[in-house]
Amino acid sequence: MGLADRVAQLEGRVANLENRVGSVEETIARHLDNFSGYASKSKQELAEIESQLNLMIDALEGLVRAAESSADVESAKGLLRRVRNNVTRARNATRKIA
């Protein structure tokens, strides 16, 4: 395999990774949309939501560290802020129940 073939293969892998990052971001955003209405959730539901949100935070922090372009970093950071805000909302709703 020549150098040109190797570079083309690496470019294809980078493009595949970028598509996967976009897919992860879309999935997380979709989940956040489904988590609305914290005040109507039970304490158990809120605990499960908070657990899922913490997993999303871990994934997004990994994306921020691994991002190649500043646009990817900013996109992931914006979504990370949104997830952290949802953690706060879930915790506040849990406190109201207790």
Number of C-alpha atoms within 10 A of each C-alpha: 5 6 8 9 10 11 11 11 12 12 12 12 12 13 12 12 13 15 12 12 18 15 12 17 20 13 12 22 16 11 16 17 9 9 16 13 11 18 15 11 17 13 19 10 15 22 16 13 21 22 13 15 23 15 12 23 20 11 16 25 16 12 20 18 10 12 18 12 9 10 10 17 18 13 16 24 16 12 20 24 13 15 23 16 13 19 21 12 18 25 17 14 19 20 10 9 11 6
